[in-house]
Amino acid sequence: MKKSTKRRSAIFATTAALVATLFVAPSAASAPTPQQAATSSGVLQQLCQRAFDRAVTDYNTAFANRDLAALMEFYRDDAVKVDPDGKIQYGKTEISALFGQLFELNFTESFPHLYKKADCRTAVLLTNSKLVFPEWEYEERFFTTLTYTFDGLKWRVLSSTSTNLVTSGG
């Protein structure tokens, strides 16, 4: 057999073994035990939760810094936002316009979390939101529910719905 033919045969055999390893069902002996599967899925869940926690922190930082471009990176193109007064913004463009107007005002904010849950595809965050506008002596309090989806790269807001609580002043 020629040297090049032997080399091609060796490459073919190696490739075939690799394909068999990757695509052929594993034997019962190599299948994970239920405990191993639960442990690996638990680790994956923890990683997803940490990634979501980081996304929420980064979202709040972008909001606090009034960084509209950074904040809008957290919204899907098809996101929907429902304001406490019932007005609805459809899509990233309308939501961006709303936040752009808000960021021109003088206010402080707080968003304590009441509930937060994430798996590796979707997540929900419920906040007890408060905006204070000192020059108007006005405070607005509302619950906000943010529903996120994970697009494979980043957690993004699919919907944001707010409901008024108690307001003062104005």
C-alpha positions in Angstrom: 0.0 0.0 0.0 1.3 3.5 -0.8 2.1 5.9 1.9 -0.6 8.4 0.9 -3.2 5.6 0.8 -2.3 4.5 4.3 -2.5 8.1 5.5 -6.0 8.5 3.9 -7.1 5.2 5.5 -5.8 6.3 8.9 -7.6 9.7 8.6 -10.8 8.0 7.5 -10.6 5.5 10.4 -10.0 8.3 12.9 -12.9 10.4 11.4 -15.2 7.4 11.5 -14.3 6.7 15.2 -15.0 10.3 16.1 -18.3 10.4 14.3 -19.3 7.1 16.0 -18.4 8.6 19.4 -20.4 11.8 18.8 -23.5 10.5 17.1 -24.0 6.9 18.1 -26.2 6.5 21.3 -24.0 5.9 24.3 -24.1 2.5 25.9 -26.0 1.8 29.1 -22.6 1.6 30.9 -21.7 5.2 29.9 -25.2 6.7 30.5 -25.3 9.1 33.5 -27.1 7.9 36.6 -30.2 9.8 37.6 -28.1 11.3 40.4 -25.5 12.5 37.9 -28.1 13.9 35.6 -29.8 15.7 38.5 -26.5 17.1 39.6 -25.5 18.4 36.1 -29.0 19.9 35.6 -28.7 21.5 39.0 -25.4 23.0 38.1 -26.8 24.3 34.8 -29.8 25.8 36.7 -27.4 27.6 39.0 -25.4 29.0 36.1 -28.6 30.2 34.4 -29.8 31.9 37.7 -26.4 33.6 38.1 -26.5 34.9 34.6 -30.0 36.2 35.1 -29.0 37.8 38.4 -26.1 39.6 36.6 -28.4 40.7 33.8 -30.8 42.3 36.4 -27.9 44.1 38.1 -26.7 45.4 34.7 -30.2 46.4 33.7 -30.6 48.4 36.9 -27.2 50.0 36.5 -28.0 51.1 33.0 -31.3 52.6 34.3 -29.6 54.4 37.2 -26.9 55.8 34.8 -29.7 56.9 32.4 -27.8 55.0 29.7 -30.6 54.5 27.1 -28.5 52.5 24.7 -27.3 50.1 27.3 -30.8 49.7 28.7 -32.3 49.0 25.4 -29.9 46.2 24.8 -32.0 44.3 27.5 -35.2 44.6 25.4 -36.2 42.3 22.6 -37.2 43.9 19.3 -40.8 42.7 19.8 -41.0 43.7 23.5 -44.2 45.2 25.0 -44.4 47.6 27.9 -47.5 48.5 29.7 -47.3 51.6 31.9 -49.1 52.1 35.2 -51.6 54.5 33.4 -52.4 51.7 30.9 -50.5 53.2 28.0 -48.8 50.5 25.9 -45.5 50.7 24.0 -45.1 48.1 21.3 -41.5 47.3 20.2 -38.1 48.5 21.1 -38.5 51.8 19.3 -41.5 52.9 21.3 -40.1 51.7 24.5 -36.8 53.6 23.8 -38.7 56.8 23.1 -40.6 56.5 26.5 -37.3 55.9 28.5 -35.6 58.7 26.5 -38.3 61.1 27.7 -38.2 59.8 31.3 -34.4 60.1 31.4 -34.6 63.8 30.6 -36.4 64.4 34.0 -34.9 64.8 37.4 -35.9 61.8 39.6 -34.6 59.1 41.8 -35.6 55.4 41.6 -35.6 52.2 43.6 -36.6 48.8 42.5 -36.6 46.3 45.4 -37.2 42.8 44.3 -40.3 41.0 45.6 -39.9 37.9 43.5 -37.3 36.6 41.1 -37.2 33.2 39.3 -35.3 32.0 36.3 -34.7 28.7 34.5 -32.5 28.5 31.4 -35.1 29.8 28.9 -37.4 32.3 30.8 -37.4 34.4 33.9 -39.7 36.7 35.8 -38.9 39.6 38.1 -41.4 41.4 40.3 -40.3 44.7 41.7 -41.8 47.2 44.1 -40.8 50.2 42.0 -40.6 53.8 43.2 -39.9 57.0 41.2 -39.5 60.3 43.1 -39.6 63.6 41.3 -38.3 66.1 43.9 -39.0 69.3 42.0 -42.7 68.3 41.6 -42.8 66.9 45.1 -44.3 63.7 43.5 -43.7 60.1 44.2 -45.0 57.2 42.1 -45.1 53.7 43.4 -46.0 50.7 41.3 -45.4 47.0 41.0 -43.5 46.0 37.8 -43.4 42.5 36.4 -40.7 41.9 33.9 -40.7 38.7 31.8 -37.4 37.8 30.3 -36.3 35.3 27.7 -32.8 34.0 27.1 -31.9 34.3 23.4 -28.7 32.1 23.7 -26.5 35.2 24.3 -28.3 37.5 26.7 -31.4 37.8 28.9 -33.8 40.2 27.2 -37.1 41.7 28.4 -40.1 40.4 26.5 -42.8 42.2 28.5 -42.9 44.8 31.2 -46.2 45.5 33.0 -46.7 48.0 35.8 -49.6 48.6 38.1 -49.9 51.7 40.3 -49.9 51.5 44.0 -50.0 54.7 46.2 -48.9 58.0 44.8 -48.3 61.3 46.6 -48.1 64.9 45.7 -48.6 66.3 42.2 
